[in-house]
Amino acid sequence: MVHLCLEDINWSVGAVLIRGKSAREDRLPLPPDVGRALAAYLRKGRPPCSSRRVFIRMKAPRAGFSTSVAVCDIVRAALLRARLQPERKGAHLLRHSLATQMLRGGASLTQIGQILRHQLPQTTEIYAKVDLVALRAVAQPWPGGVR
């Protein structure tokens, strides 16, 4: 998302083109609430500049972020302001939070992997251990009872 450009958003069909590692490109749905928040940012929150990048530095020089480290810095600063001390503190916190909410909402690991753009199912399996309440509900009793 760091390198997201205005041309990557297809407002008419509600989709966004995401570019990733190794020149990988995926078109993902743009949910209406996210589209509204993005449009509000573009109209009212984004600093004026000539860059076609969606997300722009608030301080000069007004340009798109150069690396994903900027997102990590923004997340860390927001956590400090909120006086939160989660285990994960960088941009991965956002991905982890999304996966956890999707899992709790009933999404399958396959669906979560598609949204997070994981290439291997094993990469998504780390999120299965997060929802212990749901795991307990499907866990089978230990053969021979409790010891």
Beta strands, then each sheet from edge to edge (+ up, - down):
strand 1: 9-10
strand 2: 15-19
strand 3: 25-29
sheet 1: 1+ 2- 3+
end
